[in-house]
Amino acid sequence: MNSDKRPGQNEEAYWLYGMHPVRAALANPRRRIRRLLATRNAAQTLGETTIEAEIVERRAIDRLVPADAVHQGVALLVDPLEDLRLDSLLRDDATRVVLVLDQVTDPHNVGAILRSAAAFGASAVITTWRHSPPETAVLVKAAAGAFEVLPYIRIQNLAGLLEKLHEHDFLSIGLDAEGPALMRDVPHDGRAALVLGAEGKGLRHLTRELCGTLARLPISPRVESLNVSNAAAVALYELMRDA
């Protein structure tokens, strides 16, 4: 099932934390769950769950998560999700919009992008194995539940991905501050792949050349650019509002 999986990928179980990520993981039938720890108050807030909570003191959870983590008294030991096949996703007629990330490395930004992608009805977020964050508690928490419902697919080669998207009738739209057209003016009555570049650097030269078209957002000249996760949300709104 894992044609895009790289040898040596980290498959170790890890601790999710926070009410929203834990609830979303518990509701996900694809998620393998090992243990649920909760304070007495947090267990009451969670209510009935598919796995019995081990009641612990808050300091027991403090020891399992990063020092600055807001865990809200709950932690869930999970296995990483199994990868989904890219080919089956692209062959599915219901797949109309996907996001492609070109070396977006900050897990907080990727999590926020996943959340926006889920909110606006995209089918997946696709990135490369190198220069992208793996599945971690930080990424999953930043996605605020979206990680459990939206595929996060990592592939070997971005150029090959864009070629494959074109073969499956996707228009690849690179978001670029120097794009010749505004995002809202790009015709997209078929399938579309929104391509976003790295924080600060934007799209790489080769990626820009391989995109079917380039588009920009109508931002004020008082600012140079938007944070990549904010830009993703605005671009998705422009892309989906006439769908």
Secondary structure, DSSP 8 states (H G I E B T S, - for coil): --TT--TT-----EEEESHHHHHHHHT-TT--EEEEEE-HHHHHHH-S-SS--EE--HHHHHTTS-TT---TTEEEEE-------HHHHHH-TT--EEEEEES---HHHHHHHHHHHHHTT--EEEEESTTS--S-HHHHHHTTTGGGTS-EEEES-HHHHHHHHHHTTEEEEEE-TT-SEEGGGS--SSEEEEEEEBTTTBS-HHHHHHSSEEEE----TTSS---HHHHHHHHHHHHHTT-
